[in-house]
Amino acid sequence: SPVPGYQPCDPQIICNRVNHVQTCLEELEELAAKRRKELEDSRQLWTFFQEMEEAEAWIREKEKILAAKTCGRDLSSVVTLTNKHKSMLGELGNRRALLHQTMKKGEKILAKKTFGSVGIQEKMREVCLRWKKLEEITGLHQQRLEDALNFFQFSAETDDLVAWLQDTYRIVSSDDFGHDDYSSQALLRKHRAVVDEVEKHRAAVLALRKQLALLAPDHRQGVDVQIRVVEVEQLYGEVAEVAVLRTQWLQDALAVYRMFSEVHACEVWVDEKEQWLEKMEVPEELDEVEVVQHRFESLDQEMNSVMGRILDVNQVVQQLVDGGHPSSDEVRSCQDHLNSRYGQ
């Protein structure tokens, strides 16, 4: 039975209220979705500006570093700066990739044409210009470092060449020509090895001007470096000239000692034969006469051989005298003594 005072609601009213609530719920969901989208767009926008600010701050930092950097004062410092610059180039590559991603985000925001996107294009243009300028400065600094590295390497190689030439000059200008046949021959062998090394360094000296021409104008046009190249060329010429003279001096010394050795050998032979002739007695028997006659025949052969050696000695002496050897008087005296002994 119906409850007293209860009046049933019209079903149409209930249906209308349900529809109204459903409509309000849908509107609320739409507003929430719209708000969510606006918030997401805002987040993307401010994330973009934040990343752009970070990129600009990084660019400013690197600009200050590059503006304060020098190119070094020697080879070691240039190598250190070059290694640091290589590290910065790696950072530059990583930062370039991040900036490229940020630019893509900005392009997407612009494509949406959302509220608040004003200034994005201007910011992108400014950062792009600053980035391009940074890359130009980085490239110029890298070129300056490479120029400085080439210059200091050239200077170091030139200094090494000068040091070697100075050491070699002291060697080839030595007044030690040996004291006998053996020592002079040993010195001559060592000197020929030095001469070979001098000849091998000729190409390095001749290449100096080509290497100088490849340096940057600021470096190759310096008066000091040009004078340095001329000094190296002159020093090499002096070393080569003295080396040739020392070769001749050693050969002359060797010829003198060999001549003295030959003279000594000939005089020893003369002494032996003089003693034999002085002690020889006239044989009385036929057999003894034949023995003596045979020994005289052998003596004739030996004398012919010794005469050939003496003629060689005379020829060597004449060459030494004609060449103005400093021991010409001693050599001539030795020759005269030998010729006199043999003539007797």
Buried (B, 14 or more C-beta within 10 A) or exposed (E): EEEEEEEEEEEEEEEEEEEEEEEEEEEEEEEEEEEEEEEEBEEBBEEBBEBBEBBBEBBEEBBEEBEEBEBBEEBEBBBEBBEEBEEBEEEBEEBBEEBEEBBEBBEEBEEEEBEEBEEBEEBBEEBEEBBEEBEEBBEEBBEBBBBBBBBBBBBEBBEEBBEBBEEBBEBBEEEEBBEEBEBBBEBBEEBEEBBEEBEEBEEBBEEBEEBBEEBBEEBBEBEEBEEBBEEBBEBBEBBBEBBEEBBEBBBBBBBBBBBBEBBEEBBEBBEEBEEEEEEEEEEEEEEEEEEBEEEEEEEEEEBEEBEEBBEEBBEBBEEBBEEEBEBBEEBBEBBEEBBEBBEE
